Amino acid sequence: MRLTFSLIAVALLAGPAVAQRQPRQQQPPLIANKSVQEELKLDEAQVKKATDAVKALGEKQREEMGKLSDEERRGEKGRDLRRKFAEETTAELSKVLKPEQQTRLKQIQFQQSINRALAGGGGRRGGGAGGMQRAFYEIPAVAEAMKFTDDQKEKLKTLNEENKKKIEEARKDAGDDRAKAREATQKVVKETQESIQKVLSSEQKKKWEELSGKPFTLRVERPRTDL
């Protein structure tokens, strides 16, 4: 569970941690999203404390990452720095969120990590600034919890590649219609997730359900400049 919550911390800092030389579109911290706050039933004081803490740590991480070269950010130094801030973020959030809120936040992050990996085109090995994300079954928290067998890994790899091709085709068909592309991507991701469940054992399905909780739809919001 500690490993899973650390994954949340990394995601909470993901926006500020974007490399400076080749910046990608910055995303607001997960805890700053209104729909997440509503789902967690955070009061005003919790919202302020949580977002202030994540903002401060995000700024520190961005500053420290900015001192590294692109190669260092992609390598061990970058990974160590992200782990350090993940642990600090975990500690800070544990002072603000109630146990049940922490549990639900972990579930939301688990869902988002899977959706993000699949919607990104299937996930590809790599990392760092402008790097390519890993496949959903390679996400440390997922792999550690599920303990996939070699046979399952092969089946999931095949599903992952099929997912990637379907999304590429769907986005190509959508052309410049972003709404159509988004809808088509969501449809493919949903179908892939259903196929994933068929690969899991009964015990793994229970574990997956425990980690993901009830389905949650994240409302996309424009980044706020005051966080």
Rosetta blueprint (number, residue, H / E / L):
1 M L
2 R H
3 L H
4 T H
5 F H
6 S H
7 L H
8 I H
9 A H
10 V H
11 A H
12 L H
13 L L
14 A L
15 G L
16 P L
17 A L
18 V L
19 A L
20 Q L
21 R L
22 Q L
23 P L
24 R L
25 Q L
26 Q L
27 Q L
28 P L
29 P L
30 L H
31 I H
32 A H
33 N L
34 K H
35 S H
36 V H
37 Q H
38 E H
39 E H
40 L H
41 K L
42 L L
43 D L
44 E H
45 A H
46 Q H
47 V H
48 K H
49 K H
50 A H
51 T H
52 D H
53 A H
54 V H
55 K H
56 A H
57 L H
58 G H
59 E H
60 K H
61 Q H
62 R H
63 E H
64 E H
65 M H
66 G H
67 K L
68 L L
69 S L
70 D H
71 E H
72 E H
73 R H
74 R H
75 G L
76 E H
77 K H
78 G H
79 R H
80 D H
81 L H
82 R H
83 R H
84 K H
85 F H
86 A H
87 E H
88 E H
89 T H
90 T H
91 A H
92 E H
93 L H
94 S H
95 K L
96 V L
97 L L
98 K L
99 P H
100 E H
101 Q H
102 Q H
103 T H
104 R H
105 L H
106 K H
107 Q H
108 I H
109 Q H
110 F H
111 Q H
112 Q H
113 S H
114 I H
115 N H
116 R H
117 A H
118 L H
119 A H
120 G L
121 G L
122 G L
123 G L
124 R L
125 R L
126 G L
127 G L
128 G L
129 A L
130 G L
131 G L
132 M L
133 Q L
134 R L
135 A L
136 F H
137 Y H
138 E H
139 I L
140 P H
141 A H
142 V H
143 A H
144 E H
145 A H
146 M H
147 K L
148 F L
149 T L
150 D H
151 D H
152 Q H
153 K H
154 E H
155 K H
156 L H
157 K H
158 T H
159 L H
160 N H
161 E H
162 E H
163 N H
164 K H
165 K H
166 K H
167 I H
168 E H
169 E H
170 A H
171 R H
172 K H
173 D H
174 A H
175 G L
176 D L
177 D L
178 R H
179 A H
180 K H
181 A H
182 R H
183 E H
184 A H
185 T H
186 Q H
187 K H
188 V H
189 V H
190 K H
191 E H
192 T H
193 Q H
194 E H
195 S H
196 I H
197 Q H
198 K H
199 V H
200 L L
201 S L
202 S H
203 E H
204 Q H
205 K H
206 K H
207 K H
208 W H
209 E H
210 E H
211 L H
212 S H
213 G L
214 K L
215 P L
216 F L
217 T L
218 L L
219 R L
220 V L
221 E L
222 R L
223 P L
224 R L
225 T L
226 D L
227 L L
